Amino acid sequence: MQESLAAFAHTLEAWYAQSSRDLPWRHTGDPYAILVSETMLQQTRVETVIPYYLRFMERFPTPRHLADAEMDDVLKMWEGLGYYRRARNLKAAMEVVRDRHAGRIPDEPDELKALPGIGPYTLGAVLSIAFNQPHPAVDGNVLRVMSRYRGIEEPVDLPTVKRRIEQEVAEALRHGTPRVLTQAIMELGALVCVPNRPHCDVCPLAESCAARDRGLAHTLPNRLPKRARRRQTVVALWITRGDSFWAERRPDGGLLGGMWQLPAVELDEPSASLESHARSRLAELCLGHGQGEAVREFQPVHFERVCEASHGFTHLDWTVVVFAPVGYDQTEGQRLELHPSHEGAWVGFEEISNFVWPKVYQDVVRQLIARNAKQLTLF
C-alpha cells in the first residue's frame, strides 16, 4: 500500500503542475488568505467565490483588519455568498487570533482547531496548504477520488469509511509535498474525477484506479440515503409608509443571524390560513402581542397577497409568502403605529443597499418595489 500511495502522490503532483487552474488564492502562502478562501469554498463553486475572495481580501487584508471590523461590514461583503455563519465564525476566529496569537494564524493543530468555525476539513486544508504539514483535508472531491481509486463500495459518509480515507490521504501526504498534493487531489475531483461522468480517458490515475478496473467509476461513491429536507412556510408583511417599508433585524444566533428581513413568522405547519398568521403578526407589531380579542378585531380587515418566493438552505426549504395590509391610507393619516417594544427600522426604497439582506429577501424586496413602479438600483 505504501508503494502505491507513493506512486499516487508522485503522479498527482506531476499532473497538478501541468493542469491546475490559475486561482487567486494559489498565488499566496499567507495562512490567513488560505483560510479565507477555504472558508468561502465550502459548499460554494469556485467561479462564484473568486470575485468575493478578491473583494474581501482587499477590504480585510489581514486578520487584524477582519477582527477589528464591524460585523455588519463583514456581512455586507459576504452578501449573496450564502451560509452566513461562515462569515460570523471567520470574524470570531480572527478576534481570537488577534487577542491570543498576536495576529498570526497558529500552525499547531490543537490551537488552530480551537478557533471558531474550524472543523476537520478546514483544519487539514490550512495545515497542509499553508504550513505544508501532512494533515488530511477530506471534502466531497477527495472522498470521490479516493473511493474510486481504492474501489471502496461502502457508503463514504459512514464514519469508519471516512476515517479510512483520511488515513490513506495522510499516508499519501507523507510521500509527497502536502501543500501541493492536497490541492492536486481536490483539483482532480473538480476537473476530472467528477460526479456521474468521470473523464477516465484523461485521468492520470486511470491505470491504477480500482473503480475503473471493475467498471464502477460511474457509480462510485455510494452514500447513505439523504434525510428528508424540512419545509417551512414564511408569512411576511409588506408595511409601507410613503417610499419606505418596515424591516427588522433577525436575532444574532441561528439561521441568517443579524441580517435584515421583512417582519415574518416561520411556520413548519400553518395552523390556520396564511392570512390569519399575517393578521396575528401585524397585531403583534402594532399592539405588542399577538393573542386574544384584540387580534380578531384588529384593523385593517383585509390583506393582499403581493409576492411569493422560494429558497433552499442546506436542510431546509422556505416558501415566503408576503401579505400587505389593506384598509388604511398613509396619505390620509390613517397610519399603522408600530409598538415601541419591536425593534426595526423604516427603510427607504433608495436606502436598502445600506442593509444586509438574505438572498431570498433581496428578491422579495426587488419584486415589491418594482410593483410600486420605482425605477431604482436596489442592490
C-alpha positions in Angstrom: 0.0 0.0 0.0 2.8 2.4 0.8 4.4 1.9 -2.6 1.0 2.6 -4.3 0.3 5.7 -2.3 3.8 7.0 -3.0 3.2 6.5 -6.8 -0.3 8.1 -6.3 1.4 11.2 -4.7 4.1 11.5 -7.4 1.7 11.0 -10.3 -0.9 13.6 -9.0 1.7 16.2 -8.1 3.2 15.9 -11.6 -0.3 16.2 -13.2 -1.2 19.2 -11.0 2.0 21.1 -12.1 0.7 20.8 -15.7 -3.1 21.0 -15.3 -4.1 23.1 -12.3 -6.3 26.2 -12.7 -4.9 29.6 -12.1 -6.8 30.7 -9.0 -6.0 33.8 -6.9 -5.5 32.0 -3.6 -2.9 29.8 -5.2 -0.6 32.8 -5.6 0.0 33.2 -1.8 1.3 31.2 1.1 -0.4 33.5 3.6 -2.3 31.3 6.1 -5.0 33.9 6.6 -5.7 34.2 2.8 -5.8 30.5 2.5 -8.2 30.2 5.5 -10.5 32.9 3.9 -10.5 31.0 0.6 -11.2 27.6 2.1 -14.0 29.1 4.2 -15.6 30.6 1.2 -15.2 27.5 -0.9 -17.2 25.3 1.5 -20.4 24.4 -0.4 -19.8 27.1 -3.0 -18.5 26.9 -6.5 -15.0 28.3 -7.4 -16.4 30.6 -10.1 -18.8 32.2 -7.5 -16.1 32.6 -4.9 -13.4 34.3 -6.9 -14.9 37.9 -7.0 -16.0 37.6 -3.4 -12.5 36.5 -2.3 -10.8 39.4 -4.2 -13.1 42.0 -2.7 -12.9 40.5 0.8 -9.1 40.4 0.8 -8.9 44.0 -0.4 -11.3 45.1 2.3 -9.8 42.9 5.1 -6.2 42.1 4.1 -5.0 40.8 7.5 -6.5 39.0 10.5 -6.5 42.3 12.4 -8.5 44.1 9.8 -11.2 41.5 9.9 -11.1 41.2 13.7 -11.5 45.0 14.1 -14.3 45.3 11.5 -18.0 45.8 12.3 -20.0 42.6 11.8 -22.4 44.5 9.5 -19.5 45.4 7.3 -18.3 41.8 7.2 -21.8 40.5 6.4 -22.2 43.2 3.7 -19.0 42.0 2.0 -20.4 38.4 2.2 -23.8 39.3 1.0 -25.0 36.9 -1.7 -22.4 34.2 -1.0 -24.7 32.4 1.4 -24.1 30.3 4.5 -23.5 33.4 6.6 -22.5 31.5 9.6 -19.1 31.1 7.8 -18.6 34.8 7.9 -19.5 35.1 11.5 -17.2 32.3 12.5 -14.4 33.7 10.4 -14.6 37.0 12.1 -14.8 35.4 15.6 -11.8 33.3 14.8 -9.8 36.4 13.8 -10.7 38.1 17.0 -9.2 35.1 18.8 -6.1 35.3 16.5 -5.7 39.0 17.3 -6.2 38.6 21.1 -4.4 35.3 21.8 -2.0 34.7 18.9 -0.5 38.2 18.2 -2.4 38.4 14.9 -0.9 35.2 13.4 -2.8 32.1 12.3 -1.5 29.3 14.6 0.3 26.3 13.0 -0.3 24.0 15.9 -3.3 21.7 15.2 -4.8 22.0 18.7 -4.6 25.8 18.6 -5.9 26.0 15.1 -8.9 23.7 15.7 -9.8 25.6 18.8 -10.7 28.7 16.6 -14.4 29.2 15.9 -15.6 27.5 12.7 -12.5 25.3 12.2 -13.7 21.8 11.5 -11.7 18.8 10.4 -11.7 19.8 6.7 -10.6 23.4 7.2 -8.0 22.3 9.8 -6.5 19.9 7.3 -6.6 22.4 4.4 -4.9 25.2 6.3 -2.3 22.9 7.9 -1.4 21.2 4.7 -1.7 24.1 2.2 -0.5 27.0 4.3 2.0 25.1 6.6 2.9 22.1 4.5 2.0 19.6 7.2 0.8 16.1 6.3 -2.7 16.7 7.7 -5.6 15.4 5.5 -8.3 17.7 4.2 -11.1 15.5 3.1 -14.1 17.1 1.3 -16.5 15.7 -1.2 -14.0 15.8 -4.0 -11.4 13.9 -2.0 -14.0 11.3 -0.9 -14.9 10.7 -4.5 -11.3 10.4 -5.8 -10.2 8.1 -3.1 -13.3 5.9 -3.1 -12.9 5.3 -6.8 -9.1 4.9 -6.7 -9.4 2.3 -3.9 -12.7 0.8 -5.2 -14.5 1.4 -1.9 -18.1 0.4 -2.3 -19.3 1.1 1.3 -21.0 4.5 1.7 -18.3 7.2 2.1 -20.4 9.1 4.7 -20.0 6.2 7.1 -17.6 7.4 9.9 -15.5 4.3 9.5 -15.1 4.7 5.8 -14.3 8.4 6.1 -11.6 7.7 8.7 -10.1 5.1 6.4 -9.9 7.6 3.6 -8.4 10.2 5.9 -5.7 7.8 7.0 -4.9 6.9 3.4 -4.7 10.6 2.4 -2.5 11.3 5.4 -0.2 8.5 4.3 -0.1 9.8 0.8 0.8 13.3 2.0 3.8 11.8 3.8 5.1 10.6 0.5 4.7 13.9 -1.3 4.5 17.7 -0.7 1.4 18.3 1.4 0.7 21.8 0.1 0.8 20.5 -3.5 -0.8 17.1 -3.1 -3.8 18.4 -1.0 -4.7 20.8 -3.8 -3.9 18.2 -6.5 -6.4 15.6 -5.1 -9.1 18.3 -4.9 -8.3 19.6 -8.4 -8.6 16.1 -9.8 -12.0 15.7 -8.2 -13.1 19.1 -9.6 -11.9 18.7 -13.1 -11.5 15.0 -14.0 -12.9 12.7 -11.4 -16.3 14.5 -11.4 -19.6 13.1 -10.3 -21.7 10.8 -12.7 -19.4 11.0 -15.7 -15.8 11.0 -14.8 -13.3 11.7 -17.5 -11.3 8.5 -17.1 -9.7 8.9 -20.6 -7.6 11.8 -19.4 -7.2 10.8 -15.7 -3.5 10.4 -14.6 -4.5 7.7 -12.2 -6.6 5.6 -14.7 -4.2 2.7 -14.9 -4.2 2.1 -11.2 -7.8 3.1 -10.4 -9.7 0.1 -8.9 -13.2 1.5 -9.8 -12.2 1.9 -13.4 -10.8 -1.6 -13.5 -14.0 -3.0 -12.1 -16.3 -0.8 -14.2 -17.6 1.2 -11.2 -16.2 4.6 -11.9 -19.6 6.0 -12.9 -21.4 4.6 -9.9 -19.0 5.3 -7.0 -19.0 6.8 -4.5 -22.0 5.3 -2.7 -23.7 7.3 0.0 -26.3 6.7 2.7 -29.9 7.8 1.9 -30.4 11.5 2.4 -32.6 12.8 5.1 -35.8 14.5 4.0 -35.5 18.3 3.9 -37.6 20.2 6.3 -40.1 22.7 4.8 -41.3 25.9 6.2 -43.9 28.5 5.1 -42.7 32.0 5.9 -45.5 34.6 6.2 -44.1 38.1 5.8 -45.5 41.6 5.9 -45.1 44.4 3.4 -45.8 47.5 5.5 -45.1 50.8 3.7 -45.1 54.4 4.6 -44.6 56.6 1.5 -41.4 55.4 -0.2 -40.2 53.3 2.8 -41.1 50.0 4.4 -40.8 48.4 7.8 -37.9 45.9 8.3 -36.4 44.2 11.2 -33.1 42.5 12.1 -33.0 38.8 12.8 -31.6 37.6 16.1 -27.8 37.2 16.0 -27.9 33.5 16.7 -29.3 30.9 14.3 -30.2 31.0 10.7 -29.3 34.2 8.9 -28.4 35.8 12.2 -28.0 39.5 12.3 -29.4 40.1 8.8 -32.5 42.1 7.8 -35.8 40.9 6.7 -39.5 41.8 6.4 -41.4 41.1 9.7 -42.4 37.5 9.4 -43.4 34.3 11.1 -41.8 30.9 10.2 -44.2 28.0 10.2 -43.5 24.3 9.9 -47.2 23.5 9.6 -49.5 26.5 9.3 -52.3 26.0 11.9 -54.7 28.4 10.2 -55.0 30.3 6.9 -51.9 32.2 6.0 -53.8 35.5 6.2 -54.7 34.7 9.8 -51.0 34.3 10.6 -50.3 37.6 8.8 -53.0 39.2 10.9 -51.5 37.9 14.1 -48.0 39.0 13.2 -49.3 42.5 12.4 -51.2 42.7 15.6 -48.1 41.8 17.5 -46.2 44.6 15.8 -48.9 47.2 16.4 -50.3 46.1 19.8 -47.3 44.5 21.4 -48.8 41.0 21.5 -50.5 38.5 19.2 -53.3 36.9 21.1 -56.9 37.3 22.2 -59.8 39.5 21.1 -57.5 42.4 20.0 -56.2 40.2 17.2 -59.6 39.2 16.0 -60.8 42.8 16.0 -57.6 44.2 14.6 -57.9 46.5 11.6 -57.2 46.5 8.7 -59.6 43.7 8.0 -58.0 42.6 4.7 -54.6 41.5 3.5 -53.5 41.4 -0.1 -51.1 38.6 -1.1 -48.5 40.6 -3.0 -45.5 38.3 -3.5 -44.1 34.8 -3.2 -40.6 33.4 -3.4 -38.8 30.1 -2.6 -35.4 29.5 -1.2 -33.4 26.4 -0.2 -30.9 26.1 2.6 -28.8 23.0 3.4 -31.6 21.1 5.2 -34.5 23.5 4.9 -36.8 24.8 2.1 -38.6 28.1 2.5 -41.7 29.3 0.7 -42.0 33.0 1.6 -45.5 34.5 1.1 -45.8 38.2 1.6 -49.0 40.0 2.6 -49.7 43.7 2.5 -52.3 45.1 5.0 -55.2 46.9 3.2 -57.7 49.3 4.7 -55.6 52.2 5.8 -54.3 55.1 3.8 -51.0 56.7 4.8 -51.7 59.8 2.8 -54.9 60.4 4.8 -53.2 59.9 8.1 -54.8 56.6 8.9 -51.4 55.1 9.8 -50.4 51.8 11.4 -48.4 52.7 14.5 -45.9 50.1 15.5 -45.5 49.2 19.1 -42.3 50.6 20.7 -41.3 47.2 22.0 -40.5 46.0 18.5 -37.0 46.8 17.1 -36.8 47.6 13.5 -36.5 50.5 11.1 -38.3 52.3 8.3 -36.1 51.6 5.3 -36.3 54.0 2.3 -36.6 52.3 -1.1 -33.3 54.0 -2.1 -31.5 53.0 1.2 -31.8 49.2 1.1 -28.3 48.7 -0.2 -27.1 50.0 3.2 -28.6 46.9 4.9 -27.6 43.3 4.8 -30.4 41.1 3.4 -30.6 37.3 2.8 -30.8 36.5 -0.9 -34.5 35.5 -0.6 -35.4 38.9 0.8 -33.4 40.7 -1.8 -35.6 39.0 -4.4 -38.8 39.8 -2.5 -38.0 43.4 -1.9 -37.0 43.8 -5.6 -40.3 42.5 -6.6 -42.3 44.6 -4.2 -40.5 47.9 -5.0 -40.9 47.2 -8.7 -44.6 46.6 -8.0 -44.6 50.2 -6.7 -43.3 51.2 -10.2 -40.0 52.5 -8.8 -37.0 52.5 -11.2 -34.2 52.1 -8.7 -30.8 50.4 -8.5 -31.6 48.2 -5.5 -28.6 46.1 -4.5 
